[in-house]
Structure formats: C-alpha cells, structure tokens
C-alpha cells in the first residue's frame, strides 16, 4: 500500500515539476501529507525517489527545490593567459618516474624503491615514539634538530681521511627532501639567469629544480665512468660558471661511479676555477658491489656542497635531507631555506633520526644490498635474453636503475605506448637529458614491485621493439 502511495506522489509531483521553474520550492511535507492523504514516511520516500532521479534537491533546514538543469559547456579560463603572462622559465612536465599506475601492471619506471625494500618496522616504531615526544608540538630550529645535524656531520666526517677537518654539526642544514634542497642551493649558489654545469644525462629532478630557479643549464657529456674532465674544464672556461652539479656515486640515470682519479681531477678543476661542486649523494644507502665515498669527504675547504637524502632509503613519507656546506655559502643557503619553508617538520626529523640511529638500521642496509643485487642481476639477465638489441654500457655497482641504450632508429614514444598497452610501464630516457638526447635510452628501475615479473616485462619490451 505504501509503495502504491509513494508512486502516486512521485507521479503527481513529476507533473508539477515539469511545469515549474528551476529552483521553485516544493510544498512542505505537511502540505503533501494533507494533499495525498499519506504518512510523512511515504512522502519522504517519494521525495528521495525524485532526488535520486535528479529532479529535486534537498536543502536541510530550508526545503526541497526543483533542481536547475546545468547545461554542460566548455570552461573559459582564457583570461588567465593575460593575467599570468608568459612564464619566465618553462618548467618541464611531470617526469615518468613520478606517474602512478594500477597495481596490475609490471612497473619498471619508478624512481622509488618497493615497499618490501624499506625498513617499515623501524619507521612505524619511530613514528610511535615520536608521537609521544615534544616534536609533535614544538617548533624546531630553522637549520634542523641539533641531534640530526650532528648525525649528518658525523656520517660524512667518518669517511674523511686523516689530515682533513670533519664538518661541524652547525655546517648542516636539514631540508624537507632533496628536491627542496636542490632548488634552494641552485637559487642561493648560482642564481637566476646564471650558468650551472651539469652532467648529461643527469637527474630529471635537478633539471626541474634548475628550471624553477631560472638557472641556465650547461651540459657536460657524461658516460658510464662519469663526466669528461676535458669537457668540464672547457665548460668552466667558456661560461665562467661557478658551480657544477653532479652525482659521483651511482649516478641517476647512468649508474656511473667516479674513479678516485676522476674525482681528484674534477675537484682540482673546481678549485682552480674558484667554483662549487654541488654533490648529490642520493644513492648513499644503495651500494651493491661498492661502497659510496662522497667527494665531500675529500674536501674541507668548502668547495663541495654535499646533499644527502634519506627519503628513498627510509620512507617516501619521511622527506628529510641534509646539506653540508662550509663557510659563507652555508649562510646563503640557510637564508633561502628560511624564506622558502621557515623550518622542517620536527616530527619527521625525529622519525628520521630515530630510524638511522637504531642498530637494526645497519642490519637493514646489509640485507638491502643483497636484495638489490638479486633484482639488478635478474633484470639485466632478462634484458640480455629478451631484448638482444639493447646495450647495457655498464652494470651499475649501486643505485636503483639500469641505463639501457636501444638502436638509434627506435621510436621511443611508440615503444613506451606499446609496452603500456601490454601492461608494462617503462620510462624513456629523454627526461634525463638537459639538452637534446644523444641516443635512444630507457631507464629501467630494478627496485620496483614484483621482481618475479621482470623477465615477462623484458619479454614484452623485446617484442614491442622487434615490431619496429
């Protein structure tokens, strides 16, 4: 009986709505109860049916109204073109390494380690302890928690030979991740419109940070062994640059690790030109067959600005990095950092410090080395088997990536698209070049999820490449 009454009310109101103006108010529930001789429950049921059809909308405390028909039309944001004007510095689009995809694909593109490679138990316990401490409500110093500054300084100082002065904790500035540190350092040390020498290829995040800071990049050719020292010397002489950004240990994307001889020669060139070396020690925790020794451990004169990140090795939610800089350059960097973010979350600093000072942290890193070695060798072997046209210039002794060269005739855009259609996500190497690419490259990450699927992923890449 109630169903019949509800349907009768719906039909009657639908006729009234058809002739009513958009936004017209429906009679009150009390009026409808009297008109149709129905209970309030039945009337409410009829109104809910009309609302579900999109015919009416309810405004609590006000009443029920005929829904206005909203005609789809294109957005007109053209006024913003005049308001914003042309960008001073065009920032690159989102890099392939940051794009997210469904879980049912074979992901070889990401720049972050799989969850299985993180010290999850240590991180969870650290958050629990930090939540009970003062860091949840207190403002930390602008340069960072003193204990965390001391840890960064001590780690770098332990790698320095006798005769060199280790850094002081006050030389360290804590940042909310390496990307923030790069942007601040490029602004403070280089400055908008001025030249910054970079390896080519180099980390896409550095290219992004330089574009945001308005810094002019000057590429220096770099291969499996590192940058060409003669080209570096010529670039300094030609441009008058006062800084060189580089990754001496397990470079992203090439995996290059500088020899001691190359490191000494680069440092000599930097010093001769009165310049800075901005050292990105992103892979410090990802050594496999070799121990990473920062170039900053060879210098106590302030020529090397050392950036050490914990984000990828501790957890992507703990975005913490430390920059060690000696002399006036430290004050320049700190001033820019304060203007940008004032200070870094105290609770994240406390968590990072807790994790890296636990005895289990060193145990985790030893296990991590073996896991990365197995993944690297599995992916490299699968590429050799299924992608015979691919060339691996060198198997990296650390880091997270393989840098793979394909035939020069390869259509990388088509290859990426065809592989994605087949459920395999790869990143072509163009995003890692600060100028025109010098070949067709893929950067494949062996620290991603489901390593057992690496052979299948390589087979899909090989088949897609063969179709070209």
N, C-alpha and C positions, 0 to 999 in steps of 0.2 A: 504494500500500500504506500509506504514511504517512498519507494523507488518511483511509483507512478506519479505521486505528488511532486517529487523533485523534478522529474522530466517535464511535467506540466509547467512548473515555474520557469524552468530553463527555456522552454519553447516560448512562453509569454514574454519573458524578458528579452529574448533574442529578437522578437519582432519590434519591441520598443527600442532596443539598441540600434537596430537597422536604420531608424529614422532620427535618432538623437545625434546631437553634435558631439564631436570628440571632446572628452573632458567633462561631459554632462554627469551630474551626480545622480546615482540611482536612488529610488525611495529607500527609506530606512528599513532595517529588518522588521521593526514593529509594524510598519505600514504594510510590508509584504506579507507578514503573518496574517494580518487582518484581511488583506485583499484576497489571498489564496486559501484562507482557512487551513493553514498548515502550521506545524510546530516550528519554533525557532531553529531546531536542529535540521529540519528538512530544508528550510530557507537557506541556512548556511551551506548545506551540501550543494544546493543549486548554484550558489554564488561561487563556491570552489570549482565547480564544473566549468562555469563561464570563465573564471580566471585561468584555468588550465588550457582553455581554448584560445586564450589571448584576447578575449572580448572585453574584459574588465580588469581593473587593477584596484587593489585594496590599499588604503592609506590608514594605518592603525590610528584610532582616536579621531579620525576625520570622517571616513565613509568609504563607499565603493563608487568608482567612476568609470565611465566609458573610456576604454584605452584609446589614446590617439594613435592613428596609423602613422608609423615612421617610414617614410619613403627612403630607400637606400640611395645615396648619392655619393659621388667622389669627394674625398676631403680636399679642401683648398688651403694648403699651407704655403702658397706661393709668396705671401707677404714676408715670410721668414727669410727668403733669399735676400731681400733688400735690407732687412734688419741685421742679419748676420754678416753680410758681405762675403767676399772670397776669403777662405781660410789662409792665414799667414803661412802655415805649414800643414801640408796634407798628411794626415795620419793614416797609415795602412789599415786595411780591413782586418777583422779578426783572423788570426793565424789558424791554420788547420789543426794545430796541436791543442787548441782550446775548444774546439767544437765537440758537442756531445751527440751521441748516437744511441739507439736502442741497445739493450743488453744482448740481443741475439745475433750480433754481428761479430766478426773477427776484427778486433781493433788493433791496428799496427801504427796508428797515427799519433797517439797521445804523447805528451811530454812528461806525464806524471806516472810514478810507479803504481802498480796494482796494490790494492789494499792488503793482499797477502804479504807484501814486502815491507809493510810498515810495522813499527813497534806498537801495535794497537793496545796491548795490555798496559804498557808503560804510559801511554798517552792518557788512557782512561783513568788510571790511578793518579796521574799527575793532576788532571782536572779536578778530581775529587778532593785531593789535598789542597789545591789552590783555592777551591771554593770555600774552604774553612779559614783561609788566611786573610790578611789585610789587603791583599791585592785586589779583592773584589770591590772595595770601596775607596781605596786611596789613589791619589794621582802620582804616578811615577815621575822621576826626574826626566827632563827633556832628552838627555843623552842616553837614558836607559837605566835599568836597575843596576846598581853597582856590582852586585854579585854576577850578573850576566856579562857586564862589561869585562869583569875580571876573568871570566871563563874564556871569552873570545881571545883576550890578550894572552892568557896562559897557553891556550892551544897553539897559537901562532908562535909564541916565544919558544915553546918546546921544540919546534922544528928548526930553530936558528942555530947555526954553528957557534962555537966559542969565539969570542972576539967581537961579536956583534951585540948591540944593546937590544934586548927584547922590548916590545911595546909595553907601555903603561896602560892600566885599565882606563885611564882618562883619555887615551887616544881612540877609544872605541865609541861609536855611535850606533845605537840599536834602531833598526828600521822595521816597518811592517811589511817585510818581504823584500826580495832582491829587486823587483821591478821598481818599487818606490825608491830604493837606494840608487839604482841606475839613473832614474830621472833627476833626482836631486844632485847627484855627482856631476852629471852632464851639464846641468844648469850652473852649478857653482864653480866647476873647474874649467869648463870650456866656454859656455855662454852662447846665446842665440847668434846665429849667423857665422860663427867661427868654426874652423875645421877640427874634426875628430878623426884620427886614423883608426880604422877597424880592419880586422881580418875579413877576407872574402872567400868563402861564405862565413857568416857569423850568426850568432843567436838572434832570432827574429825579434825577441823582446827588447834587445838593445837597439835594433833598428826602430822599433816602435817608440822607445823612450827618447831616442835622438830626434825623431820627427816631432814628438810632443814638445820637446825643449827647444826646437828650432835650430838644432845643431846640424852643421853641414858635414856629411859623412864622406870620407876619402878612403876608398877600398885599397887594401894591400893584399895581393894574391897569397893564399894560404892553402896548403895541401895536407896530406896525411902526416907530415912531420912538423907542420907549423908554418908560420909566415916566412916569406922570402926575405931574409935580412937585408939584402941589397936593395930590394924594392922599398923596404921600410925606411932605409937611410935616405933614398931618393925622395920618398914622400914627405919626410920631415923637412928636407932641404927645400923642396919645391913649394910647400904650402905654408911653412912657418908654424905648423901645428904645435901645440904644447901638451897634447895628450894622445895616448894610444890605448884603445880598449881591446883587451884580449882575454882568451881563456887558455892558459898554458897547460892545464891538466884536463884531458878527455873533452876536448872542445865540442860544443854543440854547434853544428851537426857532424863534423868530420871525425870526431873521436881522437884527434891528434893530441899527443903528449910531447911537449918540447924536450929535447935532449938537454943535458947540462950545458953543452957547448953553445947551443942556440940561445938558451936562457941568458947566459953570460953576455953573448953578443947583443941581444936585444936590450938588456939592461945598460950595456955600455953605450948603445946608440941613444937611448932615452936620456941618460945622464949627460952625454955630450951635447944634446940639444936643449938642456935645461927643462926637460919635459916630465910629465907624469905618465906612469903606466897604470891604467885602471884595470886591475886584475879581478876577473870574475871567477871565483873559486866555487862554482855552482856544484861540481861533482866531487867535492872533497870526501864525501862519505860513500862514494860509488866506485872505489878502486877494486879491480878484479885481480889482474896479474901484476899490478904495480901499485906502489904507494904514492899518492899525490903529495908532492912537496911544493908549497906555494912559492912563487917568486918573491913574495914579500918577506920570506924567510932569508933571502939573500941581501936584503936592503934595510938599513936603519937610518938612511939619510932623508927619508920622506918622499922619495921618487915614486914609490909604489903605494897606490891606494887599493887596499885589499877588501874585497866584498865576499863575505862568507854567509851562505844561506842555509837555513835549517828546514825550510818549508817542505822540500821534496823528500827528505830523509826522515823527518819526524812525523809530519802530517800536513796535508794541504790546508787544514783548518788552523794550524799554528803557523801563521805567516810571520816569521821572525828571521831577520838577517842582521849581521853586524858589519859595519865598515870600520876598518882600522886605518887611520890617516894621521900622520905626524906633522906638526908644525902649523903654520897659519892656514893651510888648506883644510885642516880639521875644523877650524872656526868657521870658514866659509860654508862647508858642508852642513855643519850644525845649524847655522843661521837659516839656510834654505829649508832644512828639515823642519825647524820650528815654525817657519812661515807656512809650510805645506800641511803639517799634521799636528803640531804642538808637542805631542808625545805619543808613544806606542802603548797599547793596552797593557796594563800591568799584569792582568791575569794570564794573558798569552805569554808574556815574558817569563812569568813564574812557572808556567807549564813547560816551556822550552828548557829552562834551566833545570827543572826537576828531572826531565827525561834524560838530558845529556850528562847529568852527574850521577845517575844510577849505575851501579856496577853492571847491571843487565844490559845497558846501552852498548858497551863494548862487545858483549856476547852477541847481541843482535847484529852488530855490524859484521862480525865474523861469519855468522850464518848468511847474512845478506850477500856477502862476496861469493859464496858457493852457489846461491840461488841465481844470481845474475850471470855467473859463468855458465851455468847449465842452460839458461834461457838464451844467452847470446850464441852459444855454440849450436843450439837446436835451430835457431832461426837462420844462422849463417849456413848450416848444412842443408837446410830445406831450400834456401835460395840457390845454392850450387846445384842441387838436384833438379829443381823445377823451373828455374829461371837461368838457363845456361848463358843467355845473352847478357846477364848482369855482371858487372865487375865490382868486386869489393876491394878498393885500393889498399885497405888495411883492416885487420880485425882489431877493434879498439881494446885497449888493456884496462878500460874502465868506462864509466858513464852508463848511458841507458839506450844508446842508439847505434844503428848501422847506417852508414852513408853509402848508398848504392848508386853506381853510375850505370845508366842504360844507353843503348845506341843513340847517337845524335839525332837520328830520324824519328825518334819516339814522340808521339803526340801525347804529352803528359796529361793534358786535360781529359782527353778521351780515355786514357788508361785509368785515371782516378775514377771517372764516371762509370766505366765498365766494371771495375772491381767493386765499387759501391753497390751497383745493381746486383752483383753476385754475392753480396753480403760481406765484403772485405773492405775495410776503411784504411786507406793509405794517404800519405801526405807527400805531394811532390815538392821538390827542393827549392823551387823558385823563391819561396818566402824567406829563405835564409841568405839570399844574395842582396847586398846593399846597392848593387847596380845590376846590369844585365847578367843573367846566368851564363856560366861558361860551359854548360853541358846539361844533359837531361839526367836529373838526380831524383832519388827517393830517399827520404829519411824515415827509416822504419824503427819503431820502438820495441825492444825486446823485454821491457819491464811491464807490459800491459797485461790484461787479464787473459786467462785460459791459454797458457803456453802450449798445451797439448794440441791446440788448433793451428799452431804456427805452420806445420807442413801443409795443411789444407789451404791456409792463406797464401803461402808461397805458390802452391799449385794454381790457384785462381789468378794470381798476378802473372805467372808464366803463360797461362792460356790466353789471358787478355792481351799480353804483349805479343804473343805469336800471331794473333788475329790481325795485327798491324803489319 
